[in-house]
Amino acid sequence: MSYTTKNYTTDGGDKTVISGTLDIKEGAILLGLPQAANQADSSATTIAGLVTDFNVLLAKLKAAGLMKTE
C-alpha cells in the first residue's frame, strides 16, 4: 500500500504521519509530549560548578527522553 499525501492516518488509526510542516498556533495544547524535570538556574561561581549544573541538565533531558543517551 502506498500513500500520495504528505499527512495520513495509518490503517489501524493508531498513528498519524506528518511529512509536511506542522504549524502549532498560539493557544494550542499538545498532550502526551515528554517533559524534562525543572532545572534551577545555575548559581555556580566556578567553571567546575557550571559543568556540574550543565551535566545535571543533560541528565534530566536524557531521563525525559528528549535527548538520546550514549
Backbone torsions as a table, in degrees:
resi	resn	phi	psi	omega
1	MET	NA	137.3	178.2
2	SER	-127.7	157.4	180.0
3	TYR	-117.8	143.5	177.8
4	THR	-110.4	0.8	177.4
5	THR	-102.5	154.9	178.6
6	LYS	-73.7	-34.1	-176.3
7	ASN	-119.5	133.9	-179.9
8	TYR	-159.0	162.7	174.1
9	THR	-105.0	136.7	-178.8
10	THR	-63.5	163.2	-176.8
11	ASP	-56.3	-36.2	178.9
12	GLY	-77.2	-11.3	178.6
13	GLY	75.9	8.5	-176.1
14	ASP	-97.3	-0.7	-178.3
15	LYS	-146.9	135.0	173.9
16	THR	-109.8	129.9	-179.1
17	VAL	-105.2	126.7	179.1
18	ILE	-119.2	113.1	-178.8
19	SER	-103.7	-11.4	178.6
20	GLY	-96.6	-150.8	179.4
21	THR	-93.3	132.3	176.1
22	LEU	-102.0	111.5	-177.9
23	ASP	-101.4	109.8	-178.0
24	ILE	-96.8	113.7	-175.1
25	LYS	-79.1	156.4	177.8
26	GLU	-56.5	135.1	179.9
27	GLY	93.0	-9.6	179.0
28	ALA	-71.0	153.1	179.1
29	ILE	-121.5	125.6	176.0
30	LEU	-105.5	126.5	-179.0
31	LEU	-105.1	147.0	172.5
32	GLY	86.9	2.9	178.2
33	LEU	-81.2	144.7	179.5
34	PRO	-69.4	150.7	175.8
35	GLN	-129.5	140.2	175.8
36	ALA	-83.8	150.7	175.3
37	ALA	-62.0	151.4	-179.8
38	ASN	-60.7	140.7	174.9
39	GLN	-116.6	117.5	179.9
40	ALA	-63.6	152.1	174.9
41	ASP	-57.4	142.5	179.5
42	SER	-73.0	138.6	173.0
43	SER	-119.2	23.2	-177.5
44	ALA	-62.2	142.5	177.5
45	THR	-115.1	-0.4	177.1
46	THR	-133.2	160.6	176.6
47	ILE	-61.4	-40.6	179.8
48	ALA	-61.4	-40.1	177.5
49	GLY	-65.7	-38.8	178.1
50	LEU	-66.5	-39.6	177.0
51	VAL	-61.3	-42.4	178.5
52	THR	-61.0	-47.2	179.3
53	ASP	-61.3	-42.1	-179.5
54	PHE	-64.4	-41.6	179.1
55	ASN	-66.0	-33.5	175.0
56	VAL	-63.6	-42.9	177.4
57	LEU	-60.7	-46.3	179.0
58	LEU	-59.8	-41.1	179.2
59	ALA	-62.5	-40.0	179.1
60	LYS	-67.7	-39.2	177.3
61	LEU	-63.9	-41.1	178.8
62	LYS	-67.6	-41.7	-179.4
63	ALA	-64.9	-30.0	179.3
64	ALA	-83.6	-5.0	-179.1
65	GLY	80.5	17.7	179.8
66	LEU	-93.1	-7.3	178.9
67	MET	-145.0	136.9	178.7
68	LYS	-68.8	144.7	173.4
69	THR	-86.9	164.5	-178.4
70	GLU	-66.7	NA	NA
